[in-house]
Amino acid sequence: SDVCSSDLVLYASANREHLSVLDRLEEISKRKINPNYINQNINQQAGHSAEIKEQAHVNADNILAGKRGRVRQYDDLPSAQKNDQIKKSFPNHATPSKNHEIVDYISVDEKGNVIPNTAVQSKFVGRNGAECFEKFLSKDYEKYLKNGMKMEIPKDFFGDFQKEANIKIKSLESRIAKQKSFGDFQKADILERRLKKCKTIKAHTRPASITKKEIGRAHV
């Protein structure tokens, strides 16, 4: 019965993680939408919901697996940690009380200290994985790549995202070989840089534990 009662405690703790986010999701869904920025506001709300749901998912899984580490949203960290531990990792970026420019959430140990190199940027963009990859290639996303950020995308996007990355990488590799055979090393160099970017994006992107559809349900 000891085993049973300790299991119940674990499940109760894991369940608390899910319940703890319901109020926050409800609060987000009730936020007023600016009529001039309808799409932008809806996307921001969906992004925020994604972060909150992902945090609950990961923490509940960690509890059940007996792991002591937890994921915390940047906004929920104490200001001392933001100004010290986050600032140390990303010195070129301000540490406001909310909405850090590149950090959405980060892992903390059992004492609540930030674990280095665990910062994540959550991006639920595009209508599918291929479109999401295309967006990551744009200039808007360079700040994340420069800082070596781990990018997290919807679980249901990941397969197509990887497929698109592999298609781009193969295509660039054959174009580079062709340009080199023509003796056009300048063109080959430009393509090499693009190839490096594609490989970095692929290596730094991982699936979230939730899907794009689940985020839609967070808003109901």
C-alpha positions as CSV (number, residue, x, y, z in Angstrom):
1,S,0.0,0.0,0.0
2,D,3.0,2.3,0.5
3,V,3.7,2.0,-3.2
4,C,0.1,2.8,-4.0
5,S,0.0,5.8,-1.8
6,S,3.3,7.2,-3.2
7,D,1.9,6.7,-6.7
8,L,-1.2,8.6,-5.7
9,V,0.9,11.4,-4.4
10,L,2.8,11.5,-7.7
11,Y,-0.4,11.5,-9.8
12,A,-1.9,14.2,-7.6
13,S,1.2,16.4,-8.0
14,A,1.2,15.8,-11.8
15,N,-2.5,16.6,-11.9
16,R,-1.9,19.9,-10.0
17,E,0.5,21.0,-12.7
18,H,-2.4,20.7,-15.3
19,L,-5.0,22.3,-13.0
20,S,-2.7,25.2,-12.1
21,V,-2.7,26.5,-15.7
22,L,-6.5,26.5,-16.2
23,D,-7.0,29.9,-14.5
24,R,-4.2,31.4,-16.6
25,L,-5.6,30.0,-19.8
26,E,-9.0,31.3,-19.0
27,E,-7.5,34.8,-18.2
28,I,-5.7,34.8,-21.6
29,S,-8.9,33.8,-23.5
30,K,-10.7,36.7,-21.9
31,R,-8.2,39.3,-22.9
32,K,-9.6,42.1,-25.1
33,I,-8.6,41.9,-28.7
34,N,-7.6,45.1,-30.4
35,P,-9.8,45.4,-33.5
36,N,-6.8,46.9,-35.4
37,Y,-4.6,43.9,-34.7
38,I,-6.9,41.0,-34.6
39,N,-4.6,38.4,-36.1
40,Q,-1.6,39.6,-34.2
41,N,-3.5,39.5,-30.9
42,I,-4.9,36.0,-31.6
43,N,-1.4,34.8,-32.5
44,Q,0.1,36.3,-29.3
45,Q,-2.6,34.7,-27.2
46,A,-2.1,31.3,-28.9
47,G,1.7,31.6,-28.4
48,H,1.2,32.4,-24.7
49,S,-1.3,29.5,-24.3
50,A,1.2,27.2,-26.0
51,E,4.0,28.1,-23.5
52,I,1.7,27.6,-20.5
53,K,0.3,24.2,-21.7
54,E,3.8,23.0,-22.6
55,Q,5.1,23.9,-19.2
56,A,2.3,21.9,-17.5
57,H,2.9,18.9,-19.8
58,V,6.6,18.8,-19.2
59,N,6.4,19.3,-15.5
60,A,3.7,16.7,-15.0
61,D,5.9,14.2,-17.0
62,N,8.9,15.1,-14.9
63,I,6.9,14.5,-11.7
64,L,5.7,11.1,-12.9
65,A,9.3,10.1,-14.0
66,G,10.7,11.1,-10.6
67,K,12.8,13.9,-12.1
68,R,13.4,16.9,-9.8
69,G,13.9,19.5,-12.5
70,R,11.1,21.8,-13.6
71,V,10.4,24.0,-16.5
72,R,9.6,27.7,-15.7
73,Q,8.3,30.4,-17.9
74,Y,10.6,33.4,-18.1
75,D,7.8,35.6,-16.7
76,D,7.5,33.4,-13.6
77,L,11.2,33.6,-12.6
78,P,12.1,35.8,-9.6
79,S,13.5,39.2,-10.8
80,A,16.9,38.4,-9.1
81,Q,17.2,35.3,-11.3
82,K,16.2,37.3,-14.4
83,N,18.8,40.0,-13.7
84,D,21.5,37.6,-12.7
85,Q,21.3,34.1,-14.3
86,I,19.4,35.1,-17.5
87,K,21.4,38.2,-18.0
88,K,24.6,36.3,-17.7
89,S,23.6,33.8,-20.5
90,F,22.2,36.6,-22.8
91,P,24.2,39.8,-22.0
92,N,23.0,41.6,-25.1
93,H,19.4,41.3,-24.2
94,A,17.4,43.3,-21.6
95,T,15.7,41.3,-18.8
96,P,12.2,42.9,-18.5
97,S,9.7,41.7,-15.9
98,K,7.8,40.0,-18.8
99,N,8.4,38.8,-22.4
100,H,12.1,38.3,-22.7
101,E,13.1,38.9,-26.3
102,I,14.5,35.4,-26.9
103,V,13.7,33.2,-23.8
104,D,10.2,31.8,-23.4
105,Y,11.1,29.2,-20.7
106,I,14.0,27.6,-19.0
107,S,14.7,24.6,-16.8
108,V,15.4,25.0,-13.1
109,D,16.8,22.5,-10.6
110,E,15.1,21.5,-7.3
111,K,16.4,24.6,-5.6
112,G,14.9,26.8,-8.3
113,N,18.3,27.7,-9.9
114,V,18.4,28.1,-13.6
115,I,20.1,25.2,-15.4
116,P,22.6,26.6,-18.0
117,N,21.9,26.0,-21.7
118,T,18.2,25.0,-21.2
119,A,16.6,28.2,-22.5
120,V,13.8,27.5,-25.1
121,Q,12.0,29.7,-27.6
122,S,8.5,28.3,-28.4
123,K,7.3,29.0,-32.0
124,F,3.9,27.7,-33.1
125,V,4.1,29.5,-36.5
126,G,3.0,28.6,-40.0
127,R,0.2,26.3,-41.1
128,N,2.4,23.2,-41.2
129,G,5.9,22.0,-40.6
130,A,7.2,23.0,-44.0
131,E,5.9,26.5,-43.7
132,C,7.3,26.7,-40.2
133,F,10.8,25.9,-41.5
134,E,10.5,28.6,-44.2
135,K,9.7,31.1,-41.5
136,F,12.7,30.1,-39.5
137,L,14.9,30.9,-42.5
138,S,13.7,34.5,-42.5
139,K,15.6,37.5,-41.0
140,D,13.2,37.7,-38.0
141,Y,14.6,34.5,-36.6
142,E,18.3,35.2,-36.9
143,K,18.5,36.6,-33.3
144,Y,17.5,33.1,-32.0
145,L,20.1,31.3,-34.1
146,K,22.8,33.8,-33.1
147,N,22.2,33.0,-29.5
148,G,22.1,29.2,-30.0
149,M,18.5,29.0,-28.8
150,K,16.6,25.7,-28.8
151,M,13.5,26.2,-30.8
152,E,10.3,24.2,-30.0
153,I,7.6,23.7,-32.5
154,P,4.2,21.8,-32.4
155,K,4.6,18.1,-32.1
156,D,2.5,17.5,-35.2
157,F,4.7,19.8,-37.3
158,F,8.0,18.1,-36.5
159,G,7.9,15.4,-39.1
160,D,7.2,17.7,-42.0
161,F,9.7,20.3,-40.6
162,Q,12.5,17.7,-40.7
163,K,11.5,16.6,-44.1
164,E,11.6,20.2,-45.5
165,A,15.0,20.7,-43.8
166,N,16.4,17.6,-45.4
167,I,15.0,18.5,-48.9
168,K,16.6,22.0,-48.6
169,I,19.9,20.6,-47.3
170,K,20.2,18.0,-50.1
171,S,19.3,20.6,-52.8
172,L,21.9,23.0,-51.5
173,E,24.6,20.3,-51.3
174,S,24.0,19.4,-55.0
175,R,24.0,23.1,-56.0
176,I,27.2,23.7,-54.1
177,A,28.9,20.8,-55.9
178,K,27.7,22.1,-59.2
179,Q,29.0,25.6,-58.6
180,K,32.4,24.3,-57.5
181,S,32.6,22.1,-60.7
182,F,32.0,25.3,-62.7
183,G,34.8,27.0,-60.7
184,D,32.3,29.6,-59.3
185,F,33.5,29.5,-55.7
186,Q,31.9,32.9,-54.8
187,K,28.4,31.5,-55.6
188,A,29.3,28.2,-53.8
189,D,30.3,30.3,-50.7
190,I,27.0,32.0,-50.5
191,L,25.2,28.7,-50.8
192,E,27.5,27.2,-48.1
193,R,26.3,29.9,-45.7
194,R,22.7,29.1,-46.5
195,L,23.4,25.4,-46.0
196,K,25.0,26.0,-42.6
197,K,21.9,28.0,-41.6
198,C,19.6,25.2,-42.6
199,K,21.7,22.6,-40.7
200,T,21.7,24.9,-37.6
201,I,17.9,25.3,-37.7
202,K,17.4,21.6,-38.1
203,A,19.8,20.7,-35.2
204,H,18.3,23.3,-32.8
205,T,14.6,22.5,-33.4
206,R,12.7,19.9,-31.3
207,P,9.1,18.9,-31.0
208,A,7.0,20.3,-28.1
209,S,4.9,17.8,-26.2
210,I,1.7,19.4,-27.5
211,T,0.2,19.9,-31.0
212,K,-1.1,22.9,-32.8
213,K,-4.6,21.6,-32.4
214,E,-4.3,21.4,-28.6
215,I,-3.4,25.1,-28.5
216,G,-6.7,25.9,-30.3
217,R,-8.5,23.9,-27.6
218,A,-6.7,26.0,-24.9
219,H,-8.7,29.0,-26.2
220,V,-12.1,27.4,-26.0
